[in-house]
Amino acid sequence: MHRIKVVNDMSELVPILWAVDSPVKLKLVQRLGEAWLTEADVRTEFGAEGIRALQFFEKLKLIDTRWVAREGRRQPDKSYHFYYSTININTTAPLSEVSEILSIASMSDKEYSRLEKTIYDAVGDTGRFFSDVAEELEMSPTRLKALVRRSDKLEYRGHRIERFHAPATEA
């Protein structure tokens, strides 16, 4: 099936860029585009970094899942496949927003971690409305959106920012 990811907001570019920011993620995206892989397949081929990438892709809703029966197993295994075959970038933004998005996408891990922790602490255990967090941290909406979309610890739920809780992985 041919599915198209339509990017209408500049901040949506950040997770797409981060989906392929390392050789492991790039290879995993390519493999998930070719075939359905179980978590065990990913762990065997890509190790712990592959499992973290898989969780990140799932958070970003870039992968599709289905249950498959494997010979010799009583219960089916969850398998993964890259959801989109095409990306359509359809947005216009001021140069200042584009610059901010690209700076966040290319920001060092150390600098990003510091900002992510600030946001993580600000949303707390119950999450908070996006506009309240932006106002408290004195960040532009574009900057905050891009930072949250890059995160593997934070996510949007409606108009709220919440801490992301990855689904349990198989042993």
Secondary structure, DSSP 8 states (H G I E B T S, - for coil): ---EEEE-SGGGHHHHHHTTSSHHHHHHHHHHHHS-EEHHHHHHHHHHHHHHHHHHHHHTT-EEEEEE--TT-SS-EEEEEES-SEEEE-----HHHHHHHHHHHT--HHHHHHHHHHHHHHHTTT-EEHHHHHHHHT--HHHHHHHHHH-SSEEEETTEEEE--------
